[in-house]
């Protein structure tokens, strides 16, 4: 029964993975039962912890959830297959380089929260720093509008796949319905109401990730015990296109900037601390996943979609494809809600605050609906990726300007140089990156 379900959810090459094609050896039947049990127990234990009301109600966790939901989005599903194709066994260091780059870019955002926001308030509507900040908001608004629609389109695709439905009209109808549910609920209950939805979605998604990591750890242990553990062989063919792909993949760890637009809900120190925590948690998750999954590289052909990752992990535990499909739905929902929260905060702060935060959710739903029905999200995702890179570039320029002009800033020259260097890196990503996902 398990093999039939796995074949249903992992089309085309599922049979090859189950039979051990291309060197991927499925554990013996009793070992497979144990591997599935390890995954299920890990899921239940993590869900029991993360969904406890006492844990969810912690203010520090609520403020951490929004950036974390966006960082650990669909990038968790597609980053390994994409990197496996291009850098092979070097996927782990490549991913850690991306995580480090995103953490440094996050430093510019954190600096602007602490030192920039007071300067913007002091300047009023006509200051130079405020003007540059607003320009960056335009870029981010475009990226948010597209990314919310994109995340929900993926959610619909994953959900409909379970019922054998792949038609575009059905997906658009479902995506529109979910979008307006989020927009309407945000309008009705506000930020706290959407945070509750997000907390459940993030908790379930992290529980799925815990199950995947536990099953992969068990699989690695089995390989070590049998003497079959080995890293994939062969040197990757590095080229300029490889570098461009790595630039574009920076977008899979995007999302930390949502803390910047929770102003009013949380004080600056809390937003900075929880944003850093979200980046460190996501870094740990990516590091553990890539370290444990590197042994799978080469066992299956890798393509940049959710099916590829399910093909790769099915050798560790046959229940994982089912969990990953469910995790994909949770990931898209939580990431979409996170970007909706960030986008609403952005609209509320933009200009002279023509709309409240609660009405901003309806604005996002309306623009998202227009995108869903007039464009193909996968065709314009490159624009969203570049919009995020443009936002980071502008935020680095803002940080450099703030470092020059704001009071109580230490090591001004070093900070300005560092922020300008980060801005140059973001510009390279914007100009030369090959976008693969939106995070």
N, C-alpha and C positions, 0 to 999 in steps of 0.2 A: 504494500500500500504506500509506504514511504517513497519508494522508487517511482511509482506512478505519479504521485503528487509532485515530486521533484521534477520529473520530466515535463509535467504540465506547466510548472512555473519557470523552468529553465529550458526554453526551446532549443532546437537544432542540435547543440553539442552536449546535452545533458547525458545522453546515453554513453557517450565517450568518456565523460568524467566519472560516471558510475562504474564503468568497466575498467578504469585505469588507463585509458588511452593517453599516449604521449608521456608515460612514466608516472602519472598521478595514481597512487595506489590507495584504494579505498580500504579502510581497516576491516578486519574480519567482522562477521555479523555481531558478535558479542561486544566487540570494541566499538562498533558503530552505535549500539544501544547505549553504551556508557557515554560516548561523545555527545549524543543527543540529550542524555540526562544532564550532563555537565552544562550544556547550553541552556536548557530549560530552567535548571536550578539557579544558574547565574542571572537569568532574566527575572525570575520571580523574586530573588533576593534584592536585586537592584531596584526593581519596581516597588517593592515593599518599603524600601528606604526613601526613595526619591518622591514617592507619592504620599508619604505621610503628611497629614495636615500640619503637624508641628514643624516639619522641615520646610514645607512649601511656604509657610507663613513667615519665615524668617526674612526680614527686609533685605538683608545682604544677598540672600539667594534670589529673591525676586528681581533685584537689580542686576544680578549676574546672568539670569536666564535670557534676557533680551539679546545681549551680544552673543552669548553662547549658542543660542538657537540659530542665529544667522551664520556663525562661523562653521558649526558642524551641521551643514545642510547637505545638499546633494553632492558636494565635493567629497564627502566620505565615501560615496558610492563609486565615483568615477575616477578619482585621482590615482588609485593604484593601477587599474587597467591602462590608463593613459601613460603613466610613467613607466609601467612595465614594458610597453611597446618601444619606448624611446631610450630609456636608460638602463633597463634590465635590473641587474642586482644592485645598481646604484640608486634605486628608487628611494631607499630610506634617507641617505644623505641629501638627495635632491629635495625631498619633501621637507627635511629639517632646515634646509637653506631657505625654502619658501616661508616656513613658519617663522624663522628668525627675521626675514625681511618684513613680514607683516607685523611682527612685534615692534620693530623699529619704527615703522610707519604709525603704529598705534601710539608710540611715544610722542609723536607730533600732535596727535589728537588730544592726548592726555595733557600735554603742555598747554594747548589752547583752552582746555576746560579750566585749568587752574589760573593761568595768567591772561588768556585772551578774553574770556567772557567778562571779567571786570573792566577790561579796556574797552570792549565793545559797548558796554552799558554806559561808561563814562563819556565815550565819544558821541553817543546819540545816533541819529540817523545819517549823519553826513561825514563821519570820520573815514579816513583812508583805510584803516584796518577793517572797519565794518563793511566798507564797500567791497573789499577783496573777499571777505567772508561770505557776503551775499552771492558773489559770482560763483563761489564753490558750491553754494546751496543749490543753484540752478542745475549744475552738473549732477549733483547727488539726487535731486528730485527726479530728473529724467531716469537715472539708474534705478531708483526705488520703484517708480511707476512700472517700469518694464519688468523688474525682478519679481515683484509681487505677482503679476500676471503669469510670469514664467514658472515660478514655483508652483502655483496652483494648477497650471497646465500639466506639469509633470505629475502632480498629485492625482489629477484626473486620469492621466494615462496609466499610472500604476494601478489605480483602483479598478478602472474598466478592464484592464488586462486580466484580472481575476475572473471576470465573467465572459472573457473571449470577445470583448467589444473594443475595437480599435479605430472606429470611425471618427473623423474630425468633428462633424456636427454634434455628436453625442458628447465628446470631450469638451467642446466649447460651451454647451448648455450646462454641463456639470460644473465647469470652471466658473462660469458666470454666477451660478447659484451659490457656490461656496464663497466667491468674492463678495457678493452682496450680504451673505450671512455674516462674514467677518466685518464688513463695513457697517451693517445695521447693528450688530452687537456692540461694536466699538462706539457707535453713536448713542446707543441705549445705556450701556454700562460704563463707557469711558475706558481709560487706561487700565484701571484695576480689573475691570471685567475681562479685557483681552489678555491681561497678564495671567489670569486663571487658566484660560484656554491654553496659553503658551506653556505654562508650567506643567500641565498634564501632558501635552504633546512632547515637550523636551524630556520629561521624566521617562515616558515610554520609549522615546528614541534612544536615550542613554542606556536604558535597560536592554534594548536590542544590541547596542554596541557592546555592553558588558557580556552578553551571551556570545557574540562573535569572538571577542577577545578570549573568553574562557575556552571556547571550543578550539580556537587556533592554538592556544597554549597547550591544551591536551594533545592536539595533533602533533605539535613540535616535540613534546615529551615522548610520544610513541615512536616518532622517527628516531630520536636520540637513542631510545632503549633498544631499537632494532638495528641500529647502526646504519640506517638509511638516510639520515639527515644530511643534506648538502645544499649549498647555495647554487643558484643557477649559473651555468657556465656561459662563456662567450662574452666578448667585449662589445659594448654598444657602439654604434656608429655615430659619434658626436659630430654635430655640424652646427651651422648658424641657425638652421631650422630648429634644432634641439634647444638652443638658447632661447629662441623666440617662443617655443612652446612653454618653457619654464617661466618666461615672463608672463605669458598669458595665464598660466596656472596659478599665479598669485591670487587670482580672483576667487579660487576655491576656499581660501582662508580669509576672505573678506567678511565683514559683518560687525567688527569691533566698533566701528564708528557710530553704531546706533546708540551707544552710551552718551555720545555728544548731545543727542537730542532728547534726552530724558530730563532736561533742565526744568525745574519746577516740581518734578516728582521726587527727585533725589538730590541732595546737596552735592557740590563738586567733589569733595573728598570721597564720598561713597561711590560716585560714578567712576572716578579714577581707579579706586581700589577694586571695584567689581569688574571693570573692564579689563584690568590687568589679570585678575583671577580667571576670567573667561578665556583669555588668550593662553594662559598657562595650562588650564584644564584641557583646552582643545589641542595644545601642543603635545601634552602627555598622551592623549587619545591617539593622535596621528602617529606619534613615535612608537607606541605599543603596537598599533595595528600594522604599520609597515614592517616593524621588526619581526613580528610573528608571521606575517603573510608573505614575506620575501621568498620563503621556501616554496611558495606556490607558483611563483613566476615561471613561465614556461610549461606549466602543466596543462594550460588551456590557452587557446588564442585569445588575445585581449583586445577588446573593442571598447570605445569610449561610451558605454552605456551601462545601465543597471544590470542587464543580462550578463555582461562580461564578469562582473564581480560575483554574481551568484554562481556562474560556471566555475570560478576559481575556488570558492570556499566550500562547495558541495563535497569535496573530497574530505574535508575535516569533519563535517557532520551533516547528514542529509536534511536535517530540520532547518539549517541556516538559510536556504533560499526563501523559505516561507517567512522566516523572521525578517529577512532583509527587505522583502516586498512590503511587509507591514512597517518596518523601520523607514522605508522610503516615503510612505504616506505620512508618517509622523514627522519626518524630516522636512518635507515640503510644507506641511501645515505650520509647523513651528517657525520655519524660516520666513514664510509669507507673513505670519502674524508679527514676527519681529520687525520685518521691513515696513509693515503697515504702521506699527507703533513708531518706528523711527521717522517714517514719512509724515505721519500726522504731527509729530513734534516739530518736524522741519517746516511744515506748512504753517503751523501755529506761530512759529518764531519769525517766519519770513515776512518781509515788508512791514506793514503797519498792523499786522495781525487782523486781517480782514475776516478770518474765520476762526472759531474756537477749535481746540484739539478734537473734540467729539464730532463736530461737523466735518473736520478734515478727513475722517475715515470715509465719509460718503463721497468726498471729492476723489479720494484714491480709488474707491470702487467704481466711480463713473469713468475715470480715465482708464482704469484697468479693463473695463468692459469694452471701451473703444478699441484698445489694443488687441484684445482677444478676438474681436469680430472683424477687424480690418487688416490685421497683419498676421504673419506666421512668426510666432515667438522665437523659434529656432533660427530664423533668418536674421532677426534683429538683435540677437543676444550679443553679437560682437559689439554693437553700439553701446549696450549696457556695460559691457566689460570695460570699454574705453571710457565711458562716463565715470565709472568708479575710479579708474586710474587718474582721470583728469581731476576728480575731486581730491584724491590724495596729493596730487601735484600741487593743487591750489592751497590745500591745507598746510603743506610744508612751507609754501611761500608765506602764508599767514603766520605760521609759527616763527619764521625768520624775522618777519616784520615786528611781531609782538616781542620777540627777544631783544630787538633793538630799542623798543619804545616803552615797554611796560616797566613799572617800578619793581623793585625786589626780585630781579633776575640775576642770578650768579653766572659767571663765566659767559658773558654775552657773546664774545667773539667766537668761542668754541661752539656755542649753541647755534649761532647763525650759520657757521660753516657746516655743521652737521645737518641742519634742516635743509640747507641748499643742496647738499649732496643727496639727501633722501629725495628731494624734489626732482633732481636730475634722474635718479633711478625710476621714479614714478613716470617721468616723461618718456623714458625708454620703453617702459611697459605699455604706455599709451600708444606710442608710435609704432613699435615693432612686435608687441606681443600677439600671439595667436590665441585668442580666447577659446577656452574649452568648456568652462562652466561659470556660473555666477555665485558659487559657494553654497 
